Amino acid sequence: MEVTGEKYNVSYDAITATIICEGIMDLRGKEGYHSVSKLFEDAIAKEPETVTLDIRKLEFLNSSGITTLGAGLVIKLRNKGASGLVIHCSRKYTWQERSMKGLKRLMPALEMKFD
């Protein structure tokens, strides 16, 4: 599964249960992130034990994108009873540490790894 825009790419590898986000995601509102949300839903529907979200190459994510991650991925995984979510972040992009820590409040079992 893959969603590609002018400045970004989001893909899901079902074998490793990994969602990879790359580029600059500055889409507008819930409607702008509809395709990305659908990819998240499709990934969750496969019921992996643990989902890995790799955002190390995601240079920018606006507030609508962070909301989409929170509501469209983290909360849905938590409510589905998934046992784990691992987020791979990069210290290169300072927004990642600040923004992703907020997601931990939604799913305390979430594990963050920084490169």
GUDONU-983769 format. One line per 3 residues: for each residue x negated, y negated, z negated of N, C-alpha, C, O, CB. Coordinates in steps of 0.001 Angstrom, whole numbers, plus 524288, in hexadecimal, padded with zeros to 5 digits. Atoms other than C-alpha are relative to their C-alpha. Glycine has a CB too. Example, Ala and Ser with C-alpha at 12.3 -4.5 7.8 and 13.67 -1.06 7.14 Angstrom:
% GUDONU-983769
7FC86:804A6:80000:7CFF4:81194:7E188:7FC7C:7FB50:80000:7F870:7FB63:7FD67:803E0:7FFE5:7FB22 | 80334:804A6:8003C:7CA9A:80424:7E41C:80302:7FBBE:7FD26:80105:7F76A:7FC7D:7FE62:7FE32:80587 $
% end
This chain:
% GUDONU-983769
7FCB4:80494:80000:80000:80000:80000:7FC8A:7FB30:80000:7F877:7FB07:7FD72:803BE:80000:7FB45 | 80331:804B4:7FF9C:7FB0D:7F297:8034C:8035D:7FB54:8016A:80700:7FBBE:80489:7FBA5:800B9:8040B | 7FD8D:804FF:7FEBF:7FF9C:7E476:803A1:7FB97:7FC46:80153:7F802:7FB82:7FE35:8037D:7FDDF:7FB5A $
8041F:80385:7FE49:7F757:7DAED:80B3E:80253:7FABE:80172:80649:7FA72:80428:7FCFD:80254:804A4 | 7FE7F:80549:7FE9C:7F8AA:7CC40:80C3F:7FB68:7FD46:80289:7F758:7FFA6:80385:801E8:7FCF2:7FB2F | 8041B:80305:7FD6E:7F0A3:7C194:81260:7FAF6:7FFD7:7FCCE:7F6AD:80010:7FEFA:801E5:7FA7C:80104 $
80498:800A1:8034F:7E78E:7C064:80698:7FF57:80452:7FBF4:7FBDA:80402:7F8A8:80043:7FADD:7FD49 | 80033:7FBFC:8040F:7E9FB:7CCBE:7FEAF:80144:8056E:8021D:8035D:8060E:80665:803C1:7FEA5:7FBA2 | 7FEBA:7FA99:7FECE:7EB2C:7DB73:7FED6:80121:802CC:7FAD1:7FE2C:8024E:7F70F:7FB70:802BF:8031A $
7FEA1:7FCCF:80487:7F1F8:7E45D:7F4FF:800EE:8057D:8020D:80412:80647:8059B:804F5:7FDCC:7FD01 | 7FF5D:7FA9E:7FE2A:7F0CE:7F307:7F6A3:80090:803A8:7FB60:7FEF3:80271:7F703:7FB58:801AC:80370 | 7FF55:7FC06:8040B:7F460:7FF34:7EF08:7FDE8:80524:80206:7FF67:806FD:80634:805D1:8008C:7FE5D $
8022D:7FADA:7FEC7:7ECA0:80BC1:7EF3E:802AF:803EA:7FC62:8019D:8040C:7F7B3:7F9D2:80020:7FF52 | 7FCF0:7FC4C:8031F:7F5E2:81691:7EAB7:7FC98:80448:7FD9B:7FDEE:80664:7F97E:8043E:80278:8035C | 80366:7FBDC:80203:7EAC4:82046:7E8CA:7FD87:7FE5D:7FACC:7FD37:8017E:7F728:7FBB3:80156:80406 $
80279:801E2:804D2:7E415:817E1:7DE70:803AD:7FCAC:7FCA8:80231:7FAED:7F86F:7FB27:7FCDA:80155 | 7FC24:80356:802A5:7F068:81056:7DA54:7FDB6:7FA94:7FEEE:7FE3D:7F873:7FAA6:801D4:8028D:7FAD0 | 8029A:8050F:80081:7E8F3:803AC:7DCC9:80273:7FBF9:803A2:8030F:7FCDC:80852:7FA27:80088:8012A $
7FE22:80486:7FD07:7EEA8:7F6B0:7E118:7FB6C:7FC37:8005A:7F922:7FAC5:7FC61:804FA:7FD58:7FD5B | 80465:8038F:7FF26:7E45D:7EDC2:7E708:8021B:7FAE7:8023F:804CF:7FAE5:80639:7FBD2:8027A:803BA | 7FE71:8052E:7FE32:7E6C2:7DF29:7E881:7FB15:7FCF2:8015C:7F767:7FCAD:7FE46:80351:7FD11:7FBC7 $
80498:802E0:7FE2E:7DD3B:7D6EF:7F05A:801AA:7FAE4:8028C:805F3:7FA76:804B1:7FCC8:80353:803E0 | 7FF29:804E5:7FD3B:7DC47:7C915:7F566:8024B:7FBBD:7FCA0:8011C:7FB50:7F7FC:80376:800E5:8048A | 7FD82:80474:80290:7E460:7BD35:7F1E2:805E3:800B4:8007C:8080C:800AA:804C7:7FE2F:7FAA9:80275 $
7FA50:7FF3F:8000A:7F282:7BF50:7EDD8:8028D:7FB25:7FDC0:802D9:7FA70:7F901:80191:804F1:7FCC9 | 7FD84:804EC:80170:7F95E:7B23B:7EDA7:8055B:7FFC2:80297:806A5:7FBFA:80544:7FC90:7FB3A:8019E | 7FADF:7FF9B:7FD96:806F1:7B67A:7F1D3:803F4:7FCF3:7FCC0:802F1:7FBBA:7F836:801B0:805C8:8008E $
7FC2D:80348:8029D:81322:7AEF1:7EE3D:80477:8031B:7FD98:8077A:805A6:8005A:80225:7FC18:803C6 | 7FB95:7FDD4:802D3:81C66:7B3FC:7E3E9:800BE:805D9:80091:7FD8C:8089D:802DC:804C1:7FD63:801B5 | 7FEA6:7FA76:7FFEF:822D1:7C120:7E25F:8008A:8020D:8059F:7FEFE:80675:806C5:8051A:800E8:7FCF9 $
7FF41:7FE6B:7FA8F:82641:7C198:7F0D3:7FACF:800F0:802C8:7FA4F:80489:805EE:80321:7FBDF:802EB | 80520:7FF80:7FD90:8181B:7BFC3:7F4D8:7FD3E:80510:7FE89:7FA2D:8072D:80194:7FCA2:7FB6D:7FE83 | 80285:7FB41:801F1:813F2:7CB78:7ECC6:80369:804E2:800A1:80235:808FC:7FE6E:7FE95:7FF4E:7FA4D $
7FC62:7FB99:7FF5E:81F2A:7D451:7F0FD:7FD3E:804EE:80203:7FE16:8092A:7FFE4:80466:7FE7E:803BE | 802B8:7FB6D:7FDC9:8167B:7DD5C:7F930:7FC30:80264:7FC1F:7FB9A:80728:7FBE1:7FD15:7FE78:804FE | 803AB:7FE1E:803F7:80C6F:7DE59:7EE57:80303:802DB:7FBB1:80161:80705:7F9ED:7FCC3:7FB62:7FDAB $
7FCB4:7FD79:803F8:81722:7E17D:7E463:801E6:8054F:801E2:80216:80910:7FEE2:804B2:7FC83:7FEA1 | 7FE34:7FB08:7FDBE:81C38:7EC0B:7ED76:7FB9D:8040C:7FFE4:7FC96:8089D:7FEBD:801F1:7FF30:805AF | 80478:7FC72:8004D:80E9C:7F20B:7EE38:7FF58:801F3:7FA61:7FE6C:80697:7F986:7FAED:7FD40:801EC $
80055:7FE69:8057C:80E17:7F212:7DF49:80439:80404:7FEB8:80320:80801:7FC44:80082:7FB35:7FC60 | 7FBA5:7FC66:80105:81B7C:7F8A3:7DEA4:7FF02:80558:8026B:7FFF8:8095D:7FFF5:80520:7FDBD:8021F | 80128:7FB0B:7FD5A:8176C:802F7:7E87F:7FBB9:80305:7FD2C:7FBF9:807CD:7FCBD:7FE60:7FF02:805AE $
80444:7FD7D:802E8:80AF3:805AF:7E0D6:8020E:80255:7FAE6:800B4:806BE:7F987:7FB91:7FC08:7FEDB | 7FDD3:7FE2A:804F4:8126B:806ED:7D3FE:80391:804AE:800D9:803BC:8083C:7FD9C:802FF:7FB9B:7FD46 | 7FC69:7FBB5:7FECC:81C6D:80FE9:7DA63:7FD2B:80535:8009E:7FF86:8095A:7FFFB:80308:7FEC8:804F6 $
80316:7FB30:7FF72:81182:819B9:7DCC7:7FE97:80252:7FAAB:7FC6C:80699:7FA5B:7FAFD:7FEE9:80324 | 800B8:7FE58:8056B:810A0:81ADD:7CDE3:7FA79:801DE:7FEA2:7F9CB:8061A:7FC74:803C0:80440:7FED5 | 80547:7FE8A:801AA:801E8:81B03:7CC25:7FF7C:7FF86:7FA14:80219:7FC53:7F79E:7FBE0:7FC8F:802C0 $
800DB:80035:805AD:7FD35:81D79:7BE5D:7FD84:7FACC:7FE76:7FF14:7F85E:7FA9E:7FC80:80499:7FE32 | 802B0:804F7:800E4:7F42F:811A6:7BEF1:7FF7C:7FD32:80537:7FE2E:7FF90:80931:7FA84:800DC:7FD6C | 800A9:8034B:7FB5C:7F409:80687:7C8B7:7FB3C:7FC97:7FF16:7FA76:7FA81:7FAD2:80502:7FC95:8011F $
80476:80388:8002E:7E7A1:7FF0B:7CBA8:8012D:7FB65:8038F:802B4:7FC1B:80810:7FAD4:802D2:801A8 | 7FF66:804C9:7FCFA:7E8B4:7F0FA:7D03C:7FA9C:7FD97:8007B:7F83E:7FC15:7FC94:80400:7FC1C:7FD65 | 80537:80228:7FEFF:7DC2B:7EC0C:7D67A:8009E:7FA96:8026A:80238:7FA0F:806EB:7FCBE:803AB:803AD $
7FF8F:80561:7FE10:7DBEC:7DD3B:7D7C3:7FAA0:7FD64:8005A:7FA44:7F89B:800AE:803A1:7FCC8:7FC6F | 8054F:80238:80007:7CD25:7DB7C:7D805:7FEE1:7FC8C:804B3:7FB90:7F915:80460:7FC05:80455:7FFD0 | 800E3:80333:7FB57:7CDD0:7D5AF:7E5BD:80480:7FC3C:80108:80504:7FA20:80552:7FF31:8037B:804BC $
7FBB0:803B7:7FF90:7D9E1:7CD63:7E335:7FE13:7FABA:7FE07:7FD76:7F9ED:7F953:804ED:801E3:7FCDA | 80241:80514:80151:7D4C2:7BF76:7E38A:803D0:7FC74:7FD1E:80244:7F979:7F9AC:7FE25:7FD50:804E4 | 7FC1D:80375:80249:7E172:7B8CB:7DFCE:8054D:802A9:7FFF8:806B7:80566:803A9:80044:7FACF:802FE $
7FA9B:7FE1E:80075:7EF0F:7BC80:7DB19:80310:7FBC1:7FD39:801CD:7FA52:7F8D0:80056:80564:7FCF6 | 7FCFB:80434:80266:7F932:7B205:7D882:803BB:80217:7FBD3:8040B:806CF:7FAF7:80310:7FD07:8042D | 7FC93:7FE70:80452:80322:7B230:7CD78:80457:803A5:801C1:805EE:80714:7FEC9:8025B:7FB39:7FD74 $
7FBFC:7FC64:7FE03:80D6E:7B8C7:7D5F5:7FDC2:8057C:80099:8007F:80955:7FFAE:80230:7FE10:8054D | 80293:7FAEC:7FF84:803BF:7C3B7:7D88A:7FF16:80289:7FABD:7FFAE:80746:7FA2F:7FADE:7FF6F:802D8 | 800CC:7FDEE:80543:80097:7C534:7CA26:80536:801EC:7FDCE:8056C:805FB:7FB3C:7FD90:7FBCA:7FC5D $
7FAC7:7FE4B:8019E:80F30:7C5F0:7C759:80172:8051B:802AB:803B4:80894:8003B:8041A:7FBC7:8013F | 7FEE9:7FB2C:7FD17:8106D:7D056:7D1E9:7FD04:80493:7FDA8:7FF24:808DD:7FD32:7FE91:7FF5C:805D0 | 80303:7FBE0:80299:80588:7D82E:7CB7D:80289:8018F:7FADB:80308:8062F:7F9A4:7FA5A:7FE35:7FF0C $
7FDAD:7FEE9:80513:80BFB:7D6EC:7BE47:80534:802D1:80066:805F4:806F1:7FE0C:800B3:7FB06:7FD08 | 7FABA:7FDCA:7FF9F:81A0A:7D9B5:7C208:80051:8048B:803D5:8031E:80857:802E4:803D4:7FBCC:8019E | 7FF94:7FC0F:7FBE6:817F0:7E1D1:7CE3D:7FC9A:804C0:7FF43:7FD8D:808CE:801AB:7FEBC:7FDA3:80505 $
8037E:7FB8B:800CD:80D1E:7EA9B:7C96C:7FFA0:8017B:7FA3B:8010D:805D5:7F8C3:7FA8F:7FEC6:80226 | 8011A:7FEAA:80576:809C4:7E9E7:7BAF5:804F6:80196:7FD13:80519:805C5:7FAB6:7FD65:7FB62:7FD3A | 7FB36:7FEC8:802E6:81780:7E984:7B53D:802A0:804E5:8022F:8048F:80823:7FF35:803D1:7FB5C:80032 $
7FD8B:7FB58:7FDB4:81CA7:7F39B:7BEDA:7FD09:804F9:7FE91:7FF70:80903:7FD8D:8004C:7FF76:805F6 | 80311:7FB79:801B0:81178:7FCD6:7BBA6:80117:80140:7FA49:801DD:805C7:7F8DC:7FA20:7FF02:800D2 | 7FEF1:7FF41:80593:813AC:7FAD8:7AD26:80566:8026D:7FF2A:805F7:80620:7FC24:7FF9C:7FAC0:7FD11 $
7FAB1:7FE0F:800A5:82251:7FD23:7AE56:800B1:80589:8021C:80401:8087C:80040:803C8:7FC60:802AE | 7FFB6:7FAC2:7FDB3:8202D:80942:7B697:7FD38:80400:7FC8E:7FDCE:808B6:7FD52:7FD9A:80002:80584 | 802C1:7FC77:80386:817A7:80EEC:7ABE0:7FAC9:801D3:8021E:7F8B4:805CB:80060:80353:804A1:7FEDC $
8052B:7FE9C:7FDF0:80B23:80F41:7B3CF:7FC0F:7FFAF:7FB8E:7FC4D:7FC30:7F843:7FE60:7FC53:804A3 | 803A2:7FFC8:80461:80005:812C7:7AAF4:7FB8A:7FC26:80073:7F8E3:7FB24:7FC91:7FDD7:8055F:7FF82 | 8046D:8037B:7FFB8:7F633:80940:7B043:7FFE8:7FC4F:8049E:801F2:7FD70:808D2:7FB4B:8030F:8000D $
80129:803C8:7FBF0:7F288:7FD62:7B805:7FA8E:7FDF9:7FEDF:7F974:7FC1F:7FA93:80426:7FB74:80032 | 80556:801F8:80067:7E460:7F9BE:7BA59:7FF6E:7FBA7:80408:800A4:7FC65:808A0:7FBD5:8047A:800E3 | 800DF:80460:7FC6B:7E118:7EC7F:7C03A:7FA29:7FEF1:8004D:7F7A3:7FDD0:7FC5E:80308:7FB01:7FE34 $
80580:80140:7FF08:7D3A8:7EA91:7C63A:7FFB0:7FA4E:801BB:801E0:7F8D7:805C2:7FD8C:803BE:8043A | 80086:8059C:7FF09:7D019:7DC12:7C5DF:7FA4F:7FE96:80105:7F6BD:801AB:80017:80221:7FCD7:7FB57 | 80540:80207:7FF1A:7C471:7D3E5:7C9B9:7FF37:7FB11:7FCC9:802A6:7F7B4:7FC97:7FF13:7FEE4:805E1 $
80149:804C7:802E2:7BDF0:7C9C2:7C128:7FEBA:7FB88:803CD:7FE69:7F6FF:8023B:7FB53:800FA:7FC42 | 8012C:803EB:7FBFC:7BAC9:7C2AF:7CDDD:80478:7FC08:80081:80394:7F76F:80198:7FF00:802AF:80551 | 7FB67:80365:7FF8D:7C8A9:7BD2F:7CE00:80230:7FF27:7FA84:804AB:802A2:7F850:80442:8026F:803C0 $
7FEAD:80105:8057A:7CB41:7B6BC:7C0E0:805D3:80081:7FEDA:80741:801BA:7FA6D:7FE30:7FA9F:7FE80 | 7FA64:7FFA0:800E7:7DA0A:7B6BA:7C297:80198:80594:7FE8B:8057C:80651:7FBD1:802FE:7FE34:804DB | 7FE6E:7FA9A:800DD:7DA45:7C5A1:7C209:80013:80165:7FA31:803DC:803AD:7F84D:7FC5B:803AA:802EA $
8002A:7FEA6:80589:7D618:7C70A:7B3E9:8046C:7FD54:7FD03:80719:7FFCA:7F9DD:7FAB5:7FE7D:7FDA6 | 7FBFA:8030C:802AE:7DF42:7BC61:7AF3D:8057B:80207:80143:808A6:802D2:7FDBB:7FF8F:7FA3A:80181 | 7FAC3:7FE70:7FE51:7EB12:7C0C9:7B716:80141:805AE:7FED2:805A5:806E5:7FD49:8009A:7FF0F:805BD $
7FEFA:7FA71:800D1:7E9A8:7CF73:7B5C2:80099:80155:7FA36:8035B:80508:7F8D9:7FB9E:80340:8025F | 7FF55:7FF13:8059F:7E85A:7CEB6:7A6EF:805A9:7FF18:7FE63:80796:801A9:7FACF:7FC57:7FC6E:7FCCF | 7FA7E:800FD:8011C:7F62E:7C93A:7A6CA:80363:804BB:80135:8075E:80591:7FEA5:801E8:7FB54:8031A $
7FD01:7FB4E:7FE9C:7FB09:7D5BE:7AD3C:7FFB1:80423:7FBC2:80327:80773:7FB50:7FE09:80242:80525 | 800B3:7FC28:80432:7F5E7:7DD89:7A1B0:80461:7FF95:7FBF5:805AD:8036C:7F95F:7FAA7:7FF3F:7FD56 | 7FB96:800A5:80392:800F2:7D7DC:79988:804C5:8030B:801DF:80804:804B4:7FEBD:8015E:7FA37:7FF6C $
7FB95:7FD25:7FDC6:80A85:7DE77:7A2C1:7FF60:805E8:7FF7E:80336:808C9:7FF25:800AD:7FE8F:805B2 | 80124:7FA6D:80063:803D7:7EBB2:7A1D4:7FAF9:8009B:7FCD4:7F6B7:800AF:7FF10:7FF77:80296:80594 | 804A6:7FFCC:80359:7FA9A:7ECED:7962C:7FC34:80462:8016C:7F788:803E8:80065:801A6:800A0:7FA67 $
80376:7FB99:7FE98:7F53B:7F9F2:79B54:7FCC3:7FED3:804E9:7F948:801D5:80650:80342:804FE:800E1 | 802D8:8017F:7FB4B:7F04B:7F2F4:7A77F:7FA2E:7FF88:7FED1:7F8A7:7FD63:7FACA:80220:7FAD1:80236 | 805BC:80033:800AD:7E18A:7F44A:7A925:7FDBF:7FC63:80428:7FEEB:7FCF2:808C9:7FD7A:8059D:80064 $
8028E:80386:7FC4F:7D97E:7E976:7AF54:7FA2E:80116:80012:7F7B7:801C1:7FBFE:8010F:7FA3A:7FE97 | 8059D:7FF37:7FF58:7CBE5:7EB80:7B4C7:7FDE9:7FB88:80349:80014:7FA46:80764:7FEC4:80568:80296 | 80258:80466:7FD48:7C339:7E03C:7B8F3:7FAAB:80167:80228:7F771:803C9:7FF80:7FF92:7FB55:7FC63 $
80515:7FF34:7FD76:7B7F1:7E0E5:7C288:7FD13:7FADB:80011:7F8B0:7FA9A:80206:800A7:8022D:805A6 $
% end
